[in-house]
Amino acid sequence: MPRQRTPLSRRRTVAASLAALLTAALSPLAAAPARAGAIGDRPAASLGLVPKPVSVEASGGPGYRLDPATSIAAVGGGAAAPAAYLAKALRPSTGYRLPVVSARTGRKPIVVRVGPGLGPAGRPEGYDLAANPAQVVIEASTANGALNGVQTLRQLFPQWAESPAKARAAWTVPHVEITDYPRFAHRGMMLDVARSFYPVDEVRRYIDAAAQFKINRLHLHLSDDQGWRIAMDAPAANPSGIDYGRLTSVSGSTAMTYNSGGRQMGTELGVTGFYTKADYAEIVRYAGASGMTVVPEIDMPGHTNAALHAIPQLNSAGAKPALKPGETTVPANGTPDVGYSSFDAANPVTYEFTKQVLTQLAAMTPGPYLHIGGDESHSTSGADYTAMVDAFTGQVSALGKTVVGWNETARTALPRGNAVVQYWAGDKTAVAGAVTGRGAKMILSPAANTYVPQKQDSRQSQGGTWACGGPCGLDRHYGWDPGTFIPGTSENDVLGVESALWGEFIRRLPQAQYYAYPRLIATAEVGWTPQSQRDYTDFTTRLAMIGGRLTLQGVNFFPTAGVPWRTAALGADRTVPAGSPAGAAWTVTAPAAGALTGTVTWSDGAQEDVTLTTSRTASIPDMRGNAAFTAVSNRTFTTPGTYTATLTLRPSGQAPVEAPLTLTVS
């Protein structure tokens, strides 16, 4: 039997008593003037947590302060990985060692506990988090639950915790009790690597940005008409003599072209390339360490031009498009056109090929899902489509995996109780029928609410408009209810939600981030937070506090209009010889800011105006958000001593922002 847990209310009482005992020792800190990072009252509304937790109780008493001697205790099986993740996240900005140990040690530890009976009952991804002056404790029944608690703790620290270099900040966490768990099990993001390729390092960085918002599925769209991105080995038994290496040697070298039928598609040529099996294993490993399960997709029986272009044996009489005289394979396609290609349902090689590809993909994928696509097979007859999809879903089931297919597959004989339908557009009635008739679950990716290549602002030159008849803004991505989206089904039938990034014109990671963020964050909250607790104004208020974190992380996000993005500044203490320029510097995060100016006021009464600079200026047409700004004063002091300099910024529509630093002149 699981051990008896100390009730949360009792733990809160103990924590409050402990806090009271320590208040006297910490009272100078508690009484200090309010400024960024100071310990003190911080109401729940100001915590800036995204996704919004299920339950937050914030005390007005002293909070927790990280110090150089802090250790992170990993207690219980599965605790070591989330504890190590936290240490890795905090070391660069704090400069602290933060050793990961196997038991509570030292003063003011951070404790990550994993084991049966811990965390919210019956919620494997849930966690409890308690922070008080003596310690921070995260408890969960699973490693992924503890990792979710770690991600929340990251957001409880000041935004400067995301700095890639050591920062001088008060590393504090408010006195808080949180109980939290997700609304839906699947909170996904799809990355289309087929139309334009993303190297492994860019996939890692895409994972990094999303993991902090508790996204837990990475759906990789590995094949399409424009390219094939996963290596396949030659099998020992190969009746048709297929050269599987051609999938990547031929169709790994194709992608979207810059111009398609006179239409400009993207700012540059699509990126070519493919993942070796070792590359794919690294993505699976890295995603798993970030709490994500990889869902690989081979799109068929349509969207198959890249496979047909590489493999002659697939180009039989019933395949589409038909071969022209002298051709052994169809030409490559770099256009955005879809719906014209199809495997041949009457060709035995079709099923030999798909079985081999799915078998190898299943062996590489520890997660439970294989995605077979199934969308937009417009050139395939209804009978042929059903025959092929039924065969493909049977092959997946035989491999011990759960099949996922786009909502067009809902009208086929899906494996009973072992299939997932991913809705993007079209017939909701068929999806409901698959749920009630076949026991399928649903992933919801309605285009108007989750497709990030759609324009989010009319000022953007790139982007689609078909899904919303115009821009699909942040409010559209936030303001929908998955539990009631498909009539005739219930919330229990919804496996989750997924944001989809298609690659017709998006190239490389910075552009992908610009279109995904902050709308992917909205989808993360749609999938996590109870519907009754979601409110768009509240969300944008919390999101405004996330902007600085994204800036410090180098995430190239779109500064959505209507979000009250916050400006924050941090100075770095410095020592210089007398007679040398001070080099006093501040880092400033200011999403959506244009040119910024500030005033530096010195403790001797001197003032100077400074102009802030940035390595990356914002430009909506160029899909570019601004990086962090830097303010520098090079005032020269000839007299040794200690001087204080305060940078004051007056961002439009916000209260003035002040940041002090200390200059020691030796």
Helices and strands as residue ranges (DSSP letters): H 8-30, G 44-46, E 55-58, E 64-65, E 72-75, H 80-94, E 100-101, E 110-114, E 127-132, E 135-140, H 143-156, G 159-162, E 172-173, E 176-180, E 186-192, H 200-211, E 217-221, H 246-249, G 251-253, E 259-260, E 263-264, H 277-289, E 293-297, H 305-310, G 312-314, H 348-364, E 369-371, H 382-398, E 402-406, G 407-411, E 419-423, H 428-438, E 441-444, H 447-450, H 474-478, G 482-484, G 491-493, E 494-501, H 508-516, H 519-528, G 531-533, H 536-553, E 568-572, E 574-576, E 584-589, E 597-602, E 607-611, E 613-614, E 629-633, E 641-649, E 657-665
